[in-house]
Amino acid sequence: MKPNMGNVDRIIRILITAVFAYLYFSGTVTGTLGLVLVILGGVFVLTSLISFCPLYTLVGINTCPAKKE
């Protein structure tokens, strides 16, 4: 898997995950929607840690900066 996520993209995903976690654990969002947000947050964290998003591959997006040689 070739990385296709840049640092800004990864940071934004981590921040969104923090918001999802806060909403769920504070009781603001509960039920099915709360579980969906927690699962989506888990996916965001996982893809941020490995710098690879399978959906980006399908759509053809690459936010990873080109390496300078």
PyMOL Python script that loads the backbone (N, CA, C, O; Angstrom):
from pymol import cmd

cmd.read_pdbstr("""\
ATOM      1  N   MET A   1       0.835  -1.181   0.000  1.00  0.00           N
ATOM      2  CA  MET A   1       0.000   0.000   0.000  1.00  0.00           C
ATOM      3  C   MET A   1       0.880   1.245   0.000  1.00  0.00           C
ATOM      4  O   MET A   1       1.650   1.487   0.930  1.00  0.00           O
ATOM      5  N   LYS A   2       0.751   2.004  -1.036  1.00  0.00           N
ATOM      6  CA  LYS A   2       1.490   3.252  -1.161  1.00  0.00           C
ATOM      7  C   LYS A   2       0.688   4.348  -0.441  1.00  0.00           C
ATOM      8  O   LYS A   2      -0.509   4.487  -0.688  1.00  0.00           O
ATOM      9  N   PRO A   3       1.326   5.121   0.439  1.00  0.00           N
ATOM     10  CA  PRO A   3       0.605   6.187   1.160  1.00  0.00           C
ATOM     11  C   PRO A   3      -0.055   7.170   0.187  1.00  0.00           C
ATOM     12  O   PRO A   3       0.557   7.598  -0.791  1.00  0.00           O
ATOM     13  N   ASN A   4      -1.315   7.519   0.475  1.00  0.00           N
ATOM     14  CA  ASN A   4      -2.011   8.475  -0.367  1.00  0.00           C
ATOM     15  C   ASN A   4      -2.679   9.581   0.455  1.00  0.00           C
ATOM     16  O   ASN A   4      -3.595  10.250  -0.022  1.00  0.00           O
ATOM     17  N   MET A   5      -2.214   9.765   1.690  1.00  0.00           N
ATOM     18  CA  MET A   5      -2.763  10.808   2.562  1.00  0.00           C
ATOM     19  C   MET A   5      -1.644  11.706   3.070  1.00  0.00           C
ATOM     20  O   MET A   5      -0.621  11.226   3.559  1.00  0.00           O
ATOM     21  N   GLY A   6      -1.847  13.004   2.949  1.00  0.00           N
ATOM     22  CA  GLY A   6      -0.882  13.968   3.458  1.00  0.00           C
ATOM     23  C   GLY A   6      -1.099  14.238   4.938  1.00  0.00           C
ATOM     24  O   GLY A   6      -2.081  13.783   5.525  1.00  0.00           O
ATOM     25  N   ASN A   7      -0.172  14.982   5.540  1.00  0.00           N
ATOM     26  CA  ASN A   7      -0.239  15.264   6.968  1.00  0.00           C
ATOM     27  C   ASN A   7      -1.466  16.090   7.344  1.00  0.00           C
ATOM     28  O   ASN A   7      -2.080  15.840   8.381  1.00  0.00           O
ATOM     29  N   VAL A   8      -1.828  17.060   6.526  1.00  0.00           N
ATOM     30  CA  VAL A   8      -2.995  17.896   6.827  1.00  0.00           C
ATOM     31  C   VAL A   8      -4.255  17.034   6.852  1.00  0.00           C
ATOM     32  O   VAL A   8      -5.090  17.173   7.746  1.00  0.00           O
ATOM     33  N   ASP A   9      -4.387  16.157   5.882  1.00  0.00           N
ATOM     34  CA  ASP A   9      -5.530  15.257   5.814  1.00  0.00           C
ATOM     35  C   ASP A   9      -5.595  14.361   7.052  1.00  0.00           C
ATOM     36  O   ASP A   9      -6.668  14.140   7.613  1.00  0.00           O
ATOM     37  N   ARG A  10      -4.448  13.854   7.467  1.00  0.00           N
ATOM     38  CA  ARG A  10      -4.393  12.977   8.644  1.00  0.00           C
ATOM     39  C   ARG A  10      -4.781  13.733   9.911  1.00  0.00           C
ATOM     40  O   ARG A  10      -5.507  13.198  10.749  1.00  0.00           O
ATOM     41  N   ILE A  11      -4.309  14.962  10.062  1.00  0.00           N
ATOM     42  CA  ILE A  11      -4.628  15.765  11.243  1.00  0.00           C
ATOM     43  C   ILE A  11      -6.121  16.092  11.290  1.00  0.00           C
ATOM     44  O   ILE A  11      -6.741  16.033  12.352  1.00  0.00           O
ATOM     45  N   ILE A  12      -6.691  16.435  10.141  1.00  0.00           N
ATOM     46  CA  ILE A  12      -8.123  16.738  10.087  1.00  0.00           C
ATOM     47  C   ILE A  12      -8.944  15.518  10.497  1.00  0.00           C
ATOM     48  O   ILE A  12      -9.927  15.650  11.227  1.00  0.00           O
ATOM     49  N   ARG A  13      -8.553  14.343  10.038  1.00  0.00           N
ATOM     50  CA  ARG A  13      -9.274  13.122  10.410  1.00  0.00           C
ATOM     51  C   ARG A  13      -9.180  12.846  11.910  1.00  0.00           C
ATOM     52  O   ARG A  13     -10.160  12.418  12.520  1.00  0.00           O
ATOM     53  N   ILE A  14      -8.024  13.083  12.502  1.00  0.00           N
ATOM     54  CA  ILE A  14      -7.870  12.871  13.947  1.00  0.00           C
ATOM     55  C   ILE A  14      -8.746  13.861  14.715  1.00  0.00           C
ATOM     56  O   ILE A  14      -9.375  13.486  15.704  1.00  0.00           O
ATOM     57  N   LEU A  15      -8.794  15.110  14.275  1.00  0.00           N
ATOM     58  CA  LEU A  15      -9.638  16.108  14.946  1.00  0.00           C
ATOM     59  C   LEU A  15     -11.123  15.750  14.823  1.00  0.00           C
ATOM     60  O   LEU A  15     -11.877  15.895  15.785  1.00  0.00           O
ATOM     61  N   ILE A  16     -11.535  15.291  13.666  1.00  0.00           N
ATOM     62  CA  ILE A  16     -12.926  14.878  13.485  1.00  0.00           C
ATOM     63  C   ILE A  16     -13.249  13.698  14.397  1.00  0.00           C
ATOM     64  O   ILE A  16     -14.336  13.630  14.972  1.00  0.00           O
ATOM     65  N   THR A  17     -12.308  12.773  14.527  1.00  0.00           N
ATOM     66  CA  THR A  17     -12.498  11.635  15.415  1.00  0.00           C
ATOM     67  C   THR A  17     -12.646  12.086  16.859  1.00  0.00           C
ATOM     68  O   THR A  17     -13.463  11.538  17.598  1.00  0.00           O
ATOM     69  N   ALA A  18     -11.868  13.074  17.266  1.00  0.00           N
ATOM     70  CA  ALA A  18     -11.981  13.596  18.626  1.00  0.00           C
ATOM     71  C   ALA A  18     -13.360  14.208  18.866  1.00  0.00           C
ATOM     72  O   ALA A  18     -13.941  14.034  19.937  1.00  0.00           O
ATOM     73  N   VAL A  19     -13.877  14.917  17.879  1.00  0.00           N
ATOM     74  CA  VAL A  19     -15.227  15.496  17.995  1.00  0.00           C
ATOM     75  C   VAL A  19     -16.266  14.380  18.088  1.00  0.00           C
ATOM     76  O   VAL A  19     -17.170  14.448  18.921  1.00  0.00           O
ATOM     77  N   PHE A  20     -16.149  13.354  17.241  1.00  0.00           N
ATOM     78  CA  PHE A  20     -17.086  12.226  17.296  1.00  0.00           C
ATOM     79  C   PHE A  20     -17.053  11.558  18.666  1.00  0.00           C
ATOM     80  O   PHE A  20     -18.096  11.252  19.244  1.00  0.00           O
ATOM     81  N   ALA A  21     -15.851  11.335  19.175  1.00  0.00           N
ATOM     82  CA  ALA A  21     -15.711  10.681  20.486  1.00  0.00           C
ATOM     83  C   ALA A  21     -16.339  11.533  21.582  1.00  0.00           C
ATOM     84  O   ALA A  21     -17.029  11.007  22.455  1.00  0.00           O
ATOM     85  N   TYR A  22     -16.107  12.833  21.547  1.00  0.00           N
ATOM     86  CA  TYR A  22     -16.691  13.723  22.550  1.00  0.00           C
ATOM     87  C   TYR A  22     -18.221  13.676  22.492  1.00  0.00           C
ATOM     88  O   TYR A  22     -18.882  13.562  23.524  1.00  0.00           O
ATOM     89  N   LEU A  23     -18.772  13.763  21.291  1.00  0.00           N
ATOM     90  CA  LEU A  23     -20.226  13.739  21.139  1.00  0.00           C
ATOM     91  C   LEU A  23     -20.826  12.437  21.663  1.00  0.00           C
ATOM     92  O   LEU A  23     -21.884  12.442  22.292  1.00  0.00           O
ATOM     93  N   TYR A  24     -20.144  11.323  21.399  1.00  0.00           N
ATOM     94  CA  TYR A  24     -20.664  10.031  21.835  1.00  0.00           C
ATOM     95  C   TYR A  24     -20.530   9.847  23.341  1.00  0.00           C
ATOM     96  O   TYR A  24     -21.498   9.483  24.008  1.00  0.00           O
ATOM     97  N   PHE A  25     -19.343  10.095  23.879  1.00  0.00           N
ATOM     98  CA  PHE A  25     -19.103   9.819  25.297  1.00  0.00           C
ATOM     99  C   PHE A  25     -19.712  10.860  26.230  1.00  0.00           C
ATOM    100  O   PHE A  25     -19.856  10.603  27.425  1.00  0.00           O
ATOM    101  N   SER A  26     -20.070  12.024  25.709  1.00  0.00           N
ATOM    102  CA  SER A  26     -20.760  13.011  26.542  1.00  0.00           C
ATOM    103  C   SER A  26     -22.265  12.761  26.536  1.00  0.00           C
ATOM    104  O   SER A  26     -22.997  13.383  27.306  1.00  0.00           O
ATOM    105  N   GLY A  27     -22.728  11.867  25.688  1.00  0.00           N
ATOM    106  CA  GLY A  27     -24.143  11.549  25.632  1.00  0.00           C
ATOM    107  C   GLY A  27     -24.939  12.458  24.722  1.00  0.00           C
ATOM    108  O   GLY A  27     -26.166  12.368  24.682  1.00  0.00           O
ATOM    109  N   THR A  28     -24.273  13.326  23.994  1.00  0.00           N
ATOM    110  CA  THR A  28     -24.967  14.229  23.073  1.00  0.00           C
ATOM    111  C   THR A  28     -25.583  13.448  21.915  1.00  0.00           C
ATOM    112  O   THR A  28     -26.717  13.716  21.516  1.00  0.00           O
ATOM    113  N   VAL A  29     -24.845  12.489  21.380  1.00  0.00           N
ATOM    114  CA  VAL A  29     -25.336  11.646  20.296  1.00  0.00           C
ATOM    115  C   VAL A  29     -25.364  10.214  20.819  1.00  0.00           C
ATOM    116  O   VAL A  29     -24.343   9.682  21.253  1.00  0.00           O
ATOM    117  N   THR A  30     -26.532   9.601  20.774  1.00  0.00           N
ATOM    118  CA  THR A  30     -26.668   8.240  21.292  1.00  0.00           C
ATOM    119  C   THR A  30     -27.333   7.350  20.250  1.00  0.00           C
ATOM    120  O   THR A  30     -27.678   7.798  19.156  1.00  0.00           O
ATOM    121  N   GLY A  31     -27.501   6.113  20.601  1.00  0.00           N
ATOM    122  CA  GLY A  31     -28.197   5.165  19.738  1.00  0.00           C
ATOM    123  C   GLY A  31     -27.393   4.779  18.517  1.00  0.00           C
ATOM    124  O   GLY A  31     -26.163   4.744  18.543  1.00  0.00           O
ATOM    125  N   THR A  32     -28.112   4.490  17.449  1.00  0.00           N
ATOM    126  CA  THR A  32     -27.489   4.013  16.212  1.00  0.00           C
ATOM    127  C   THR A  32     -26.553   5.060  15.622  1.00  0.00           C
ATOM    128  O   THR A  32     -25.457   4.725  15.170  1.00  0.00           O
ATOM    129  N   LEU A  33     -26.966   6.308  15.619  1.00  0.00           N
ATOM    130  CA  LEU A  33     -26.112   7.366  15.081  1.00  0.00           C
ATOM    131  C   LEU A  33     -24.807   7.471  15.868  1.00  0.00           C
ATOM    132  O   LEU A  33     -23.746   7.683  15.282  1.00  0.00           O
ATOM    133  N   GLY A  34     -24.879   7.327  17.170  1.00  0.00           N
ATOM    134  CA  GLY A  34     -23.676   7.364  18.002  1.00  0.00           C
ATOM    135  C   GLY A  34     -22.720   6.237  17.664  1.00  0.00           C
ATOM    136  O   GLY A  34     -21.511   6.450  17.569  1.00  0.00           O
ATOM    137  N   LEU A  35     -23.257   5.037  17.482  1.00  0.00           N
ATOM    138  CA  LEU A  35     -22.400   3.900  17.122  1.00  0.00           C
ATOM    139  C   LEU A  35     -21.781   4.080  15.740  1.00  0.00           C
ATOM    140  O   LEU A  35     -20.622   3.727  15.523  1.00  0.00           O
ATOM    141  N   VAL A  36     -22.551   4.627  14.812  1.00  0.00           N
ATOM    142  CA  VAL A  36     -22.017   4.882  13.473  1.00  0.00           C
ATOM    143  C   VAL A  36     -20.862   5.884  13.553  1.00  0.00           C
ATOM    144  O   VAL A  36     -19.847   5.711  12.878  1.00  0.00           O
ATOM    145  N   LEU A  37     -21.010   6.927  14.371  1.00  0.00           N
ATOM    146  CA  LEU A  37     -19.938   7.915  14.520  1.00  0.00           C
ATOM    147  C   LEU A  37     -18.693   7.299  15.147  1.00  0.00           C
ATOM    148  O   LEU A  37     -17.576   7.610  14.734  1.00  0.00           O
ATOM    149  N   VAL A  38     -18.871   6.429  16.139  1.00  0.00           N
ATOM    150  CA  VAL A  38     -17.721   5.775  16.773  1.00  0.00           C
ATOM    151  C   VAL A  38     -17.007   4.869  15.775  1.00  0.00           C
ATOM    152  O   VAL A  38     -15.778   4.865  15.718  1.00  0.00           O
ATOM    153  N   ILE A  39     -17.748   4.114  14.999  1.00  0.00           N
ATOM    154  CA  ILE A  39     -17.136   3.232  13.994  1.00  0.00           C
ATOM    155  C   ILE A  39     -16.431   4.056  12.922  1.00  0.00           C
ATOM    156  O   ILE A  39     -15.317   3.722  12.519  1.00  0.00           O
ATOM    157  N   LEU A  40     -17.063   5.122  12.461  1.00  0.00           N
ATOM    158  CA  LEU A  40     -16.440   5.998  11.466  1.00  0.00           C
ATOM    159  C   LEU A  40     -15.170   6.637  12.030  1.00  0.00           C
ATOM    160  O   LEU A  40     -14.167   6.764  11.328  1.00  0.00           O
ATOM    161  N   GLY A  41     -15.219   7.031  13.287  1.00  0.00           N
ATOM    162  CA  GLY A  41     -14.027   7.575  13.934  1.00  0.00           C
ATOM    163  C   GLY A  41     -12.905   6.562  13.998  1.00  0.00           C
ATOM    164  O   GLY A  41     -11.740   6.907  13.803  1.00  0.00           O
ATOM    165  N   GLY A  42     -13.250   5.305  14.271  1.00  0.00           N
ATOM    166  CA  GLY A  42     -12.237   4.242  14.291  1.00  0.00           C
ATOM    167  C   GLY A  42     -11.593   4.051  12.928  1.00  0.00           C
ATOM    168  O   GLY A  42     -10.383   3.848  12.824  1.00  0.00           O
ATOM    169  N   VAL A  43     -12.405   4.116  11.891  1.00  0.00           N
ATOM    170  CA  VAL A  43     -11.874   4.000  10.525  1.00  0.00           C
ATOM    171  C   VAL A  43     -10.959   5.186  10.217  1.00  0.00           C
ATOM    172  O   VAL A  43      -9.898   5.019   9.615  1.00  0.00           O
ATOM    173  N   PHE A  44     -11.379   6.385  10.633  1.00  0.00           N
ATOM    174  CA  PHE A  44     -10.546   7.572  10.413  1.00  0.00           C
ATOM    175  C   PHE A  44      -9.189   7.437  11.105  1.00  0.00           C
ATOM    176  O   PHE A  44      -8.158   7.764  10.517  1.00  0.00           O
ATOM    177  N   VAL A  45      -9.187   6.958  12.349  1.00  0.00           N
ATOM    178  CA  VAL A  45      -7.921   6.801  13.078  1.00  0.00           C
ATOM    179  C   VAL A  45      -7.046   5.757  12.395  1.00  0.00           C
ATOM    180  O   VAL A  45      -5.849   5.975  12.208  1.00  0.00           O
ATOM    181  N   LEU A  46      -7.635   4.631  12.023  1.00  0.00           N
ATOM    182  CA  LEU A  46      -6.867   3.568  11.373  1.00  0.00           C
ATOM    183  C   LEU A  46      -6.248   4.046  10.067  1.00  0.00           C
ATOM    184  O   LEU A  46      -5.064   3.813   9.820  1.00  0.00           O
ATOM    185  N   THR A  47      -7.038   4.714   9.229  1.00  0.00           N
ATOM    186  CA  THR A  47      -6.500   5.193   7.956  1.00  0.00           C
ATOM    187  C   THR A  47      -5.459   6.295   8.170  1.00  0.00           C
ATOM    188  O   THR A  47      -4.523   6.422   7.381  1.00  0.00           O
ATOM    189  N   SER A  48      -5.616   7.083   9.221  1.00  0.00           N
ATOM    190  CA  SER A  48      -4.621   8.119   9.509  1.00  0.00           C
ATOM    191  C   SER A  48      -3.301   7.509   9.958  1.00  0.00           C
ATOM    192  O   SER A  48      -2.233   7.994   9.586  1.00  0.00           O
ATOM    193  N   LEU A  49      -3.369   6.457  10.747  1.00  0.00           N
ATOM    194  CA  LEU A  49      -2.144   5.818  11.236  1.00  0.00           C
ATOM    195  C   LEU A  49      -1.349   5.150  10.121  1.00  0.00           C
ATOM    196  O   LEU A  49      -0.118   5.155  10.144  1.00  0.00           O
ATOM    197  N   ILE A  50      -2.045   4.576   9.150  1.00  0.00           N
ATOM    198  CA  ILE A  50      -1.325   3.893   8.066  1.00  0.00           C
ATOM    199  C   ILE A  50      -1.150   4.771   6.833  1.00  0.00           C
ATOM    200  O   ILE A  50      -0.527   4.347   5.859  1.00  0.00           O
ATOM    201  N   SER A  51      -1.691   5.997   6.859  1.00  0.00           N
ATOM    202  CA  SER A  51      -1.563   6.973   5.751  1.00  0.00           C
ATOM    203  C   SER A  51      -2.121   6.450   4.433  1.00  0.00           C
ATOM    204  O   SER A  51      -1.631   6.809   3.362  1.00  0.00           O
ATOM    205  N   PHE A  52      -3.124   5.620   4.508  1.00  0.00           N
ATOM    206  CA  PHE A  52      -3.707   5.052   3.296  1.00  0.00           C
ATOM    207  C   PHE A  52      -5.222   4.996   3.432  1.00  0.00           C
ATOM    208  O   PHE A  52      -5.746   4.489   4.424  1.00  0.00           O
ATOM    209  N   CYS A  53      -5.918   5.519   2.433  1.00  0.00           N
ATOM    210  CA  CYS A  53      -7.374   5.490   2.411  1.00  0.00           C
ATOM    211  C   CYS A  53      -7.814   4.731   1.164  1.00  0.00           C
ATOM    212  O   CYS A  53      -7.574   5.195   0.049  1.00  0.00           O
ATOM    213  N   PRO A  54      -8.458   3.564   1.328  1.00  0.00           N
ATOM    214  CA  PRO A  54      -8.897   2.794   0.162  1.00  0.00           C
ATOM    215  C   PRO A  54      -9.883   3.559  -0.722  1.00  0.00           C
ATOM    216  O   PRO A  54      -9.882   3.380  -1.940  1.00  0.00           O
ATOM    217  N   LEU A  55     -10.710   4.394  -0.136  1.00  0.00           N
ATOM    218  CA  LEU A  55     -11.667   5.175  -0.916  1.00  0.00           C
ATOM    219  C   LEU A  55     -10.945   6.161  -1.837  1.00  0.00           C
ATOM    220  O   LEU A  55     -11.385   6.397  -2.963  1.00  0.00           O
ATOM    221  N   TYR A  56      -9.850   6.728  -1.366  1.00  0.00           N
ATOM    222  CA  TYR A  56      -9.059   7.629  -2.209  1.00  0.00           C
ATOM    223  C   TYR A  56      -8.545   6.898  -3.447  1.00  0.00           C
ATOM    224  O   TYR A  56      -8.492   7.479  -4.531  1.00  0.00           O
ATOM    225  N   THR A  57      -8.170   5.639  -3.293  1.00  0.00           N
ATOM    226  CA  THR A  57      -7.679   4.865  -4.427  1.00  0.00           C
ATOM    227  C   THR A  57      -8.773   4.684  -5.469  1.00  0.00           C
ATOM    228  O   THR A  57      -8.518   4.796  -6.668  1.00  0.00           O
ATOM    229  N   LEU A  58      -9.998   4.405  -5.013  1.00  0.00           N
ATOM    230  CA  LEU A  58     -11.108   4.215  -5.941  1.00  0.00           C
ATOM    231  C   LEU A  58     -11.460   5.494  -6.696  1.00  0.00           C
ATOM    232  O   LEU A  58     -11.806   5.456  -7.877  1.00  0.00           O
ATOM    233  N   VAL A  59     -11.367   6.639  -5.991  1.00  0.00           N
ATOM    234  CA  VAL A  59     -11.743   7.918  -6.577  1.00  0.00           C
ATOM    235  C   VAL A  59     -10.579   8.548  -7.336  1.00  0.00           C
ATOM    236  O   VAL A  59     -10.794   9.383  -8.214  1.00  0.00           O
ATOM    237  N   GLY A  60      -9.341   8.153  -7.005  1.00  0.00           N
ATOM    238  CA  GLY A  60      -8.165   8.686  -7.682  1.00  0.00           C
ATOM    239  C   GLY A  60      -7.594   9.923  -7.010  1.00  0.00           C
ATOM    240  O   GLY A  60      -6.948  10.741  -7.665  1.00  0.00           O
ATOM    241  N   ILE A  61      -7.826  10.069  -5.708  1.00  0.00           N
ATOM    242  CA  ILE A  61      -7.311  11.217  -4.955  1.00  0.00           C
ATOM    243  C   ILE A  61      -6.004  10.814  -4.280  1.00  0.00           C
ATOM    244  O   ILE A  61      -5.856   9.691  -3.798  1.00  0.00           O
ATOM    245  N   ASN A  62      -5.055  11.760  -4.256  1.00  0.00           N
ATOM    246  CA  ASN A  62      -3.793  11.545  -3.553  1.00  0.00           C
ATOM    247  C   ASN A  62      -3.388  12.882  -2.922  1.00  0.00           C
ATOM    248  O   ASN A  62      -3.016  13.817  -3.631  1.00  0.00           O
ATOM    249  N   THR A  63      -3.462  12.971  -1.582  1.00  0.00           N
ATOM    250  CA  THR A  63      -3.094  14.198  -0.891  1.00  0.00           C
ATOM    251  C   THR A  63      -1.680  14.131  -0.333  1.00  0.00           C
ATOM    252  O   THR A  63      -1.223  15.064   0.327  1.00  0.00           O
ATOM    253  N   CYS A  64      -0.995  13.039  -0.594  1.00  0.00           N
ATOM    254  CA  CYS A  64       0.377  12.883  -0.125  1.00  0.00           C
ATOM    255  C   CYS A  64       1.298  13.710  -1.024  1.00  0.00           C
ATOM    256  O   CYS A  64       1.246  13.587  -2.248  1.00  0.00           O
ATOM    257  N   PRO A  65       2.144  14.557  -0.416  1.00  0.00           N
ATOM    258  CA  PRO A  65       3.021  15.392  -1.242  1.00  0.00           C
ATOM    259  C   PRO A  65       4.066  14.540  -1.979  1.00  0.00           C
ATOM    260  O   PRO A  65       4.496  13.494  -1.494  1.00  0.00           O
ATOM    261  N   ALA A  66       4.449  15.013  -3.136  1.00  0.00           N
ATOM    262  CA  ALA A  66       5.453  14.315  -3.940  1.00  0.00           C
ATOM    263  C   ALA A  66       6.817  14.445  -3.267  1.00  0.00           C
ATOM    264  O   ALA A  66       7.156  15.498  -2.727  1.00  0.00           O
ATOM    265  N   LYS A  67       7.591  13.372  -3.305  1.00  0.00           N
ATOM    266  CA  LYS A  67       8.917  13.395  -2.712  1.00  0.00           C
ATOM    267  C   LYS A  67       9.871  14.166  -3.608  1.00  0.00           C
ATOM    268  O   LYS A  67       9.880  13.994  -4.827  1.00  0.00           O
ATOM    269  N   LYS A  68      10.679  15.023  -2.980  1.00  0.00           N
ATOM    270  CA  LYS A  68      11.672  15.796  -3.734  1.00  0.00           C
ATOM    271  C   LYS A  68      12.944  14.976  -3.872  1.00  0.00           C
ATOM    272  O   LYS A  68      13.425  14.381  -2.908  1.00  0.00           O
ATOM    273  N   GLU A  69      13.471  14.954  -5.062  1.00  0.00           N
ATOM    274  CA  GLU A  69      14.684  14.183  -5.297  1.00  0.00           C
ATOM    275  C   GLU A  69      15.838  15.089  -5.609  1.00  0.00           C
ATOM    276  O   GLU A  69      16.951  14.615  -5.837  1.00  0.00           O
TER     277      GLU A  69
END
""", "prot")
cmd.dss("prot")
cmd.show_as("cartoon", "prot")
cmd.util.cbc("prot")
cmd.orient("prot")
